[in-house]
Amino acid sequence: MVETYLRQSPLSHLHLDMQKERDSKAPDASVKITEVPHRLMIALRGSPTDKAFIPAIENALSVDLPLAPCTSSGDPEGVHVLWMGPDEWLVVAPEDKYDGLAIRLASALTGVHASVVDVSESRTTIRLSGTKARETLSKGSSIDLHPRAFAKGRVVNSLLAQAHVTLHQIADEEDPAYDIFVHRSFAEYLWSWLEDATREYD
């Protein structure tokens, strides 16, 4: 992992702290875009049919492992796990509170056929929220985002405005919010696209 004093969010040059202060003066905006930088992200792989795998993970995380496709478990503001495939998950947590989690997971899986890789530096999270968040996403996504098809806790790997993302709905249908996990190289492009896509609402 990069030394703390050297780390920069892929969007740091956009001075988003200044924008956050400006946006705080408009709490009722119909759509908001924020970055959630420097989160701990761990790519986890293993076989759910291995009797030792699931208990080891759940003991280390204190969170159930989601086994149903396109689902998640845990607290989006704490430790949570996103289903990425039949034998693949993404563990996400606030880095400042869970430093060393990857080491703890690897230790818990000693002797188990599994893989634990810290991928925190490869992506950032853009959070989109508000009453028009769903409409904004629909402009660049082919996913059916209607509440009956995609609700709180749902996860999907897809394209958003031609950028590969992992989309996780973290708040309910009445005032939806989404975490968009995007690779560093596409972060600024996607941020700019989202800003443009929201102009008609605010």
ABEGO torsion letter per residue (X at the ends): XBBAAABBBAAAAAGAAAAAAAAAABAABABBBBBBBGBBBBBBBEBAABAAAAAAAAAAAGBBBBABBGBBBEBAABBBBBBAEAABBBBBBBAAAABGAAAAAAAAABGBBBBBBBAAAABBBBBBBEAAAAAAAAAABABBABAAABBBGBBBBBBBGGBBBBBBBABBAABBBBBBBBBAAAAAAAAAAAAAAAAAAX
